[in-house]
Amino acid sequence: MARAGLTPERLTLAGAELADEVGLDQVTVSALARRFDVKVASLYSHLKNSQDLKTRIALFALEELADRVAAALAGRAGKDALAAFGDAYRDYAREYPGRYAAAQLRLDTETAAASAGVRHARMTRAILRGYDLTEPDQTHAVRMLGSVFHGYVSLEMAGGFSHTAVDSQQSWEWTLDSLDALLRSQASS
């Protein structure tokens, strides 16, 4: 394939697709050059290095996931919103495992502040408003939800729940019910 048409956006999308196929750890500028059948040097006018590529994939994934979650949350409140948020998060991770891994990358403070990660936090806090939590409980709840969703998804994707006859979906629904009950019990009086 000719170099014409290569842009940072096109390379980021191709990098994200590659991450989903082979894992984020295997994504490099060299692997991307092979995908486009170009010399590595030709990509350096668009990308600084492999870490820059992974950061771009992380930002892309955070934006894509935020858009999905926002669409899932539209018009929902309470437990319905909590379940929609969790389901969108889980579905994204299952559909795009490499992008999901990229979304977990540690970003520098300035990059993180300008990323869609801020939208994720705002959406989580919007869900929690339905539970009438005040600070510091709201911050604790944001951290808890992120930890539970990420932990569940990571264990499930690694095959951690495949050793019992209980269906993972049943456990997921039980987890969402339990989170809802806990959050309701913590509501301000």
Sequence and secondary structure as in RCSB ss.txt:
>XXXX:A:sequence
MARAGLTPERLTLAGAELADEVGLDQVTVSALARRFDVKVASLYSHLKNSQDLKTRIALFALEELADRVAAALAG
RAGKDALAAFGDAYRDYAREYPGRYAAAQLRLDTETAAASAGVRHARMTRAILRGYDLTEPDQTHAVRMLGSVFH
GYVSLEMAGGFSHTAVDSQQSWEWTLDSLDALLRSQASS
>XXXX:A:secstr
  STT  HHHHHHHHHHHHHHH GGG  HHHHHHHHTS HHHHTTT SSHHHHHHHHHHHHHHHHHHHHHHHHTT
  HHHHHHHHHHHHHHHHHH HHHHHHHTS   HHHHHTSTHHHHHHHHHHHHHTTT  TTHHHHHHHHHHHHHH
HHHHHHHTTTTTTSSS HHHHHHHHHHHHHHHHHHT   
